[in-house]
């Protein structure tokens, strides 16, 4: 009987130790996903000659992509093909996005997107029952306010009719 108690106690202690280790691993995993520490506002505000050149290239590429179908076929015969025009336009847009990604502002934007993804993982979404319940509440409130506004409109219309008739 005593051995049975000791075995049961050891099993419970082992399970408790395993649960603590698992919980610690989960905490460490969540600590590793931390919102970036560097101040991205300051990074986005910094200007460098490289940034200016990349912004200029991106703007020129985007403007050029809008003018492809109008001007390029006059100077280059293969550009009469619609697929060629679409490919060149898509290429210029991709080039512009790549140029912008290498600027300080682009780097700050990438960090912003990463941080937004981290925050989205922390969101607790409502259950199906809560969603249905809140949807019906919203519909009911919309109907009530719609009727109130309609009645207020009728009242004002009648009042203005009486005032304007006299």
PANURO-57862 format. One record per residue (C-alpha): residue number from 1; chain; x, y, z. Coordinates in nm, 4 decimals, always signed. Each point is the difference from the previous one (the first is absolute). Last residue first. Layout:
BEGIN
+------+-------+----------+----------+----------+
| resi | chain |        x |        y |        z |
+------+-------+----------+----------+----------+
|  NUM |     A |        X |        Y |        Z |
...
+------+-------+----------+----------+----------+
//
This chain:
BEGIN
+------+-------+----------+----------+----------+
| resi | chain |        x |        y |        z |
+------+-------+----------+----------+----------+
|  166 |     A |  -4.9595 |  +7.9984 |  -4.3042 |
|  165 |     A |  +0.0761 |  -0.2914 |  -0.2322 |
|  164 |     A |  +0.3728 |  +0.0143 |  +0.0707 |
|  163 |     A |  -0.0364 |  -0.0478 |  +0.3749 |
|  162 |     A |  -0.2541 |  -0.2839 |  -0.0226 |
|  161 |     A |  +0.2027 |  -0.1871 |  -0.2621 |
|  160 |     A |  +0.3178 |  +0.0589 |  +0.2008 |
|  159 |     A |  -0.1633 |  -0.1626 |  +0.2999 |
|  158 |     A |  -0.1363 |  -0.2926 |  -0.2040 |
|  157 |     A |  +0.3392 |  -0.0665 |  -0.1616 |
|  156 |     A |  +0.1689 |  +0.0278 |  +0.3404 |
|  155 |     A |  -0.2363 |  -0.2594 |  +0.1486 |
|  154 |     A |  +0.0325 |  -0.2355 |  -0.2999 |
|  153 |     A |  +0.3807 |  +0.0247 |  +0.0181 |
|  152 |     A |  -0.0028 |  -0.0682 |  +0.3757 |
|  151 |     A |  -0.2158 |  -0.3079 |  -0.0628 |
|  150 |     A |  +0.2435 |  -0.1233 |  -0.2672 |
|  149 |     A |  +0.2975 |  +0.0708 |  +0.2284 |
|  148 |     A |  -0.1632 |  -0.2013 |  +0.2789 |
|  147 |     A |  -0.0877 |  -0.2870 |  -0.2380 |
|  146 |     A |  +0.3582 |  -0.0155 |  -0.1275 |
|  145 |     A |  +0.1316 |  +0.0196 |  +0.3566 |
|  144 |     A |  -0.2074 |  -0.3028 |  +0.1009 |
|  143 |     A |  +0.0881 |  -0.1929 |  -0.3167 |
|  142 |     A |  +0.3723 |  +0.0707 |  +0.0404 |
|  141 |     A |  -0.0138 |  -0.1025 |  +0.3672 |
|  140 |     A |  -0.1633 |  -0.3308 |  -0.0960 |
|  139 |     A |  +0.2558 |  -0.0692 |  -0.2728 |
|  138 |     A |  +0.2865 |  +0.0751 |  +0.2396 |
|  137 |     A |  -0.1431 |  -0.2291 |  +0.2668 |
|  136 |     A |  -0.0535 |  -0.2749 |  -0.2570 |
|  135 |     A |  +0.3643 |  +0.0264 |  -0.1061 |
|  134 |     A |  +0.1144 |  -0.0003 |  +0.3632 |
|  133 |     A |  -0.1769 |  -0.3308 |  +0.0705 |
|  132 |     A |  +0.1187 |  -0.1623 |  -0.3245 |
|  131 |     A |  +0.3604 |  +0.1049 |  +0.0671 |
|  130 |     A |  -0.0174 |  -0.1129 |  +0.3626 |
|  129 |     A |  -0.1320 |  -0.3420 |  -0.1055 |
|  128 |     A |  +0.2709 |  -0.0383 |  -0.2647 |
|  127 |     A |  +0.2723 |  +0.0829 |  +0.2512 |
|  126 |     A |  +0.1593 |  +0.3432 |  +0.0181 |
|  125 |     A |  +0.3633 |  +0.0454 |  -0.1042 |
|  124 |     A |  +0.2736 |  +0.0447 |  +0.2570 |
|  123 |     A |  +0.2737 |  +0.2107 |  -0.1532 |
|  122 |     A |  +0.3581 |  -0.0895 |  +0.0917 |
|  121 |     A |  +0.0789 |  -0.1445 |  -0.3421 |
|  120 |     A |  -0.1143 |  +0.3289 |  -0.1554 |
|  119 |     A |  +0.2559 |  +0.1874 |  +0.2134 |
|  118 |     A |  +0.2838 |  -0.2100 |  -0.1401 |
|  117 |     A |  -0.1241 |  +0.0583 |  -0.3542 |
|  116 |     A |  -0.0177 |  +0.3737 |  +0.0648 |
|  115 |     A |  +0.3585 |  -0.0082 |  +0.1282 |
|  114 |     A |  +0.1172 |  -0.1701 |  -0.3205 |
|  113 |     A |  -0.1912 |  +0.2524 |  -0.2129 |
|  112 |     A |  +0.1531 |  +0.2904 |  +0.1949 |
|  111 |     A |  +0.3469 |  -0.1544 |  -0.0345 |
|  110 |     A |  -0.0500 |  -0.0189 |  -0.3774 |
|  109 |     A |  -0.1193 |  +0.3626 |  -0.0014 |
|  108 |     A |  +0.3101 |  +0.1136 |  +0.1912 |
|  107 |     A |  +0.2204 |  -0.1749 |  -0.2572 |
|  106 |     A |  -0.1939 |  +0.1674 |  -0.2793 |
|  105 |     A |  +0.0426 |  +0.3401 |  +0.1662 |
|  104 |     A |  +0.3732 |  -0.0587 |  +0.0271 |
|  103 |     A |  +0.0061 |  -0.0805 |  -0.3721 |
|  102 |     A |  +0.0629 |  -0.3498 |  -0.1362 |
|  101 |     A |  -0.3691 |  -0.0914 |  -0.0197 |
|  100 |     A |  -0.0667 |  +0.3104 |  -0.2125 |
|   99 |     A |  +0.2344 |  -0.1222 |  -0.2732 |
|   98 |     A |  -0.1604 |  -0.3458 |  +0.0101 |
|   97 |     A |  -0.3466 |  +0.1553 |  -0.0302 |
|   96 |     A |  +0.1120 |  +0.2109 |  -0.2970 |
|   95 |     A |  +0.1545 |  -0.3022 |  -0.1762 |
|   94 |     A |  -0.3211 |  -0.1991 |  +0.0562 |
|   93 |     A |  -0.2012 |  +0.2855 |  -0.1530 |
|   92 |     A |  +0.2394 |  +0.0226 |  -0.2958 |
|   91 |     A |  -0.0203 |  -0.3746 |  -0.0586 |
|   90 |     A |  -0.3798 |  +0.0031 |  +0.0158 |
|   89 |     A |  -0.0124 |  +0.2776 |  -0.2609 |
|   88 |     A |  +0.2510 |  -0.1830 |  -0.2220 |
|   87 |     A |  -0.1987 |  -0.3232 |  +0.0248 |
|   86 |     A |  -0.3309 |  +0.1785 |  -0.0663 |
|   85 |     A |  +0.1423 |  +0.1736 |  -0.3086 |
|   84 |     A |  +0.1430 |  -0.3276 |  -0.1298 |
|   83 |     A |  -0.3361 |  -0.1707 |  +0.0549 |
|   82 |     A |  -0.1754 |  +0.2786 |  -0.1907 |
|   81 |     A |  +0.2244 |  -0.0396 |  -0.3076 |
|   80 |     A |  +0.0791 |  +0.3354 |  -0.1615 |
|   79 |     A |  +0.3147 |  +0.0062 |  +0.2158 |
|   78 |     A |  +0.1733 |  -0.2295 |  -0.2510 |
|   77 |     A |  +0.0326 |  +0.3025 |  -0.2367 |
|   76 |     A |  +0.2012 |  +0.2297 |  +0.2288 |
|   75 |     A |  -0.0149 |  +0.3791 |  -0.0419 |
|   74 |     A |  -0.3699 |  +0.0704 |  -0.0624 |
|   73 |     A |  -0.1001 |  -0.3099 |  +0.2008 |
|   72 |     A |  +0.1699 |  +0.1519 |  +0.3102 |
|   71 |     A |  -0.2090 |  +0.3205 |  +0.0203 |
|   70 |     A |  -0.3596 |  -0.0746 |  +0.1004 |
|   69 |     A |  +0.0155 |  -0.3546 |  +0.1345 |
|   68 |     A |  +0.3099 |  +0.0670 |  +0.2086 |
|   67 |     A |  -0.1078 |  +0.3334 |  +0.1532 |
|   66 |     A |  -0.1292 |  -0.1270 |  +0.3331 |
|   65 |     A |  +0.3064 |  -0.2194 |  +0.0558 |
|   64 |     A |  +0.2246 |  +0.2973 |  -0.0712 |
|   63 |     A |  -0.1558 |  +0.1936 |  +0.2879 |
|   62 |     A |  +0.0597 |  -0.2951 |  +0.2319 |
|   61 |     A |  +0.3593 |  -0.0505 |  -0.1198 |
|   60 |     A |  +0.0810 |  +0.3732 |  +0.0320 |
|   59 |     A |  -0.1419 |  +0.0041 |  +0.3529 |
|   58 |     A |  +0.1953 |  -0.3118 |  +0.0985 |
|   57 |     A |  +0.3253 |  +0.1326 |  -0.1458 |
|   56 |     A |  -0.0447 |  +0.3324 |  +0.1837 |
|   55 |     A |  -0.0760 |  -0.1790 |  +0.3275 |
|   54 |     A |  +0.3101 |  -0.2176 |  -0.0448 |
|   53 |     A |  +0.2193 |  +0.3024 |  -0.0741 |
|   52 |     A |  -0.1349 |  +0.1902 |  +0.3020 |
|   51 |     A |  +0.0444 |  -0.3009 |  +0.2269 |
|   50 |     A |  +0.3618 |  -0.0470 |  -0.1093 |
|   49 |     A |  +0.0670 |  +0.3702 |  +0.0658 |
|   48 |     A |  -0.1159 |  -0.0536 |  +0.3577 |
|   47 |     A |  -0.2976 |  +0.1169 |  +0.1983 |
|   46 |     A |  -0.0973 |  -0.1131 |  +0.3473 |
|   45 |     A |  -0.3664 |  +0.0435 |  +0.0889 |
|   44 |     A |  -0.0895 |  -0.3673 |  -0.0522 |
|   43 |     A |  +0.2793 |  -0.1103 |  +0.2348 |
|   42 |     A |  -0.1192 |  +0.2450 |  +0.2657 |
|   41 |     A |  -0.3560 |  -0.1281 |  -0.0283 |
|   40 |     A |  +0.1327 |  -0.3559 |  +0.0040 |
|   39 |     A |  +0.1294 |  +0.0337 |  +0.3544 |
|   38 |     A |  +0.1981 |  -0.3166 |  +0.0575 |
|   37 |     A |  -0.1557 |  -0.2495 |  +0.2364 |
|   36 |     A |  -0.1994 |  -0.2064 |  -0.2419 |
|   35 |     A |  -0.3092 |  -0.1635 |  +0.1461 |
|   34 |     A |  +0.0991 |  -0.3129 |  +0.1826 |
|   33 |     A |  -0.0421 |  -0.3573 |  -0.1180 |
|   32 |     A |  +0.2809 |  -0.1601 |  +0.2010 |
|   31 |     A |  -0.1969 |  +0.0627 |  +0.3199 |
|   30 |     A |  -0.2829 |  -0.2157 |  -0.1360 |
|   29 |     A |  +0.2377 |  -0.2953 |  -0.0532 |
|   28 |     A |  +0.1514 |  +0.0484 |  +0.3440 |
|   27 |     A |  -0.3473 |  -0.0110 |  +0.1540 |
|   26 |     A |  -0.0851 |  -0.3164 |  -0.1928 |
|   25 |     A |  +0.3243 |  -0.1639 |  +0.1087 |
|   24 |     A |  -0.0687 |  +0.0957 |  +0.3625 |
|   23 |     A |  -0.3504 |  -0.1501 |  -0.0210 |
|   22 |     A |  +0.1421 |  -0.3225 |  -0.1429 |
|   21 |     A |  +0.2620 |  -0.0176 |  +0.2759 |
|   20 |     A |  -0.2637 |  +0.0633 |  +0.2675 |
|   19 |     A |  -0.2259 |  -0.2698 |  -0.1472 |
|   18 |     A |  +0.2892 |  -0.2471 |  -0.0094 |
|   17 |     A |  +0.0880 |  +0.0779 |  +0.3650 |
|   16 |     A |  -0.3638 |  -0.0490 |  +0.1007 |
|   15 |     A |  -0.0181 |  -0.3286 |  -0.1877 |
|   14 |     A |  +0.3196 |  -0.1184 |  +0.1702 |
|   13 |     A |  -0.1323 |  +0.1048 |  +0.3422 |
|   12 |     A |  -0.3281 |  -0.1832 |  -0.0671 |
|   11 |     A |  +0.1847 |  -0.3147 |  -0.1044 |
|   10 |     A |  +0.2246 |  +0.0198 |  +0.3061 |
|    9 |     A |  -0.3052 |  +0.0338 |  +0.2290 |
|    8 |     A |  -0.1726 |  -0.2943 |  -0.1693 |
|    7 |     A |  +0.3146 |  -0.2097 |  +0.0350 |
|    6 |     A |  +0.0364 |  +0.1002 |  +0.3662 |
|    5 |     A |  -0.3654 |  -0.0789 |  +0.0712 |
|    4 |     A |  +0.0255 |  -0.3406 |  -0.1686 |
|    3 |     A |  +0.3200 |  -0.0758 |  +0.1908 |
|    2 |     A |  -0.1804 |  +0.0797 |  +0.3274 |
|    1 |     A |  -0.2829 |  -0.2351 |  -0.0918 |
+------+-------+----------+----------+----------+
//
